[in-house]
Amino acid sequence: MTPKARPTTHDAEDDPRNRDILIYVNGALVPRDRAVVSVYDSGFLLGDGMWEGMRLYNGRWAFFDEHMDRLYDSCRAVSLDIGMTRGGLRAALDITAAANGMTDDVHCRLMVTRGVKVRPFQHPSLSRSGPSIVIIMEHSKPADALGARGVRLATVPQVRGLPMSQDPKLNSHSKLNCVIACLQAEQAGADEALMLDPHGFVNTTNACNFFIVRRGEVWTSTGDYCMNGVTRAKVIEICRREVIAVFQKNFSLVDAYAADEAFLTGTFGAQTPVSHIDGKPIGTQGGRGPVTERIAQAYRDLVRENTR
Ligand SMILES: Cc1ncc(COP(=O)(O)O)c(C=O)c1O
């Protein structure tokens, strides 16, 4: 059965140009319908790879260094040799953007896997031909449907993992924990999952980081069990600069339900208001409000400065 199309936090406006994009596959630029990796690829077989989602503004990659820091740190943690310098990766990204004539409203998924295996088993030493590097870039203007009505979250049974099992800071190809959480939320009639940490504190969503605003203060989780989101870090930086009280702390659903405003953060959607949690409306304006708006404006300015 084909799943019904429902709004997601990563919906972009339909752009027919995306049918003819060129995709970077290990140094070659290949039309989309012929862009493939081997069924022996570690990413396909095991989810053994890392990726970054980045956006292009004015022909420049927003927060490029921060994305590279996370990618190289993650790959180092799992002994995955990218086999390319940051300069080399940037050149690959720029070549792909140029080949597609892309400068603005572009979303990119840069993927690095341990590469093709000689046999279809788990051991990393079976990947012997170097990493696979794939860059998908799409024309991508976030659709405003969810931004306008706000995201409805449901708290789900699937929790964030402890760092000694599969550290949730690894932006790995395997996102099964998040996918299960998203399915649970969808089956509960919500758009996305609000995930708790192993102690029951509010942590993050399956695909974005999560913030609440209470009495003018901005709260987010300690950061221990969530993706170390680049947008999350920028929001915290903005709050400090704008003298908005910001706390990374443990808080529970009781605090979240009573928030005045709530929003998600991610490279794709920047800041997206959360209208409901577990069916309970957030604040009085669909989760949005003056603090979120101020942060969103400051974030737009920061992106502009960073991509001048
Ligand atoms: C689980 C999860 N949370 C949050 C994020 C947002 O991170 P960023 O702000 O770097 O896009 C991502 C993006 O990859 C993610 O996969």
PDBQT file of the ligand as one rigid body, heavy atoms in Angstrom, charges set to zero:
ROOT
HETATM    1  C1  LIG A 401      17.371  13.777  14.772  1.00  0.00    +0.000 C 
HETATM    2  C2  LIG A 401      17.734  15.144  14.302  1.00  0.00    +0.000 A 
HETATM    3  N1  LIG A 401      17.522  16.192  15.130  1.00  0.00    +0.000 NA
HETATM    4  C3  LIG A 401      17.818  17.440  14.743  1.00  0.00    +0.000 A 
HETATM    5  C4  LIG A 401      18.368  17.709  13.504  1.00  0.00    +0.000 A 
HETATM    6  C5  LIG A 401      18.624  19.140  13.107  1.00  0.00    +0.000 C 
HETATM    7  O1  LIG A 401      19.985  19.424  12.985  1.00  0.00    +0.000 OA
HETATM    8  P1  LIG A 401      20.467  20.693  12.164  1.00  0.00    +0.000 P 
HETATM    9  O2  LIG A 401      19.977  21.910  12.884  1.00  0.00    +0.000 OA
HETATM   10  O3  LIG A 401      21.955  20.599  12.180  1.00  0.00    +0.000 OA
HETATM   11  O4  LIG A 401      19.894  20.588  10.804  1.00  0.00    +0.000 OA
HETATM   12  C6  LIG A 401      18.634  16.648  12.626  1.00  0.00    +0.000 A 
HETATM   13  C7  LIG A 401      19.238  16.905  11.321  1.00  0.00    +0.000 C 
HETATM   14  O5  LIG A 401      19.986  16.128  10.788  1.00  0.00    +0.000 OA
HETATM   15  C8  LIG A 401      18.312  15.335  13.039  1.00  0.00    +0.000 A 
HETATM   16  O6  LIG A 401      18.542  14.277  12.231  1.00  0.00    +0.000 OA
ENDROOT
TORSDOF 0
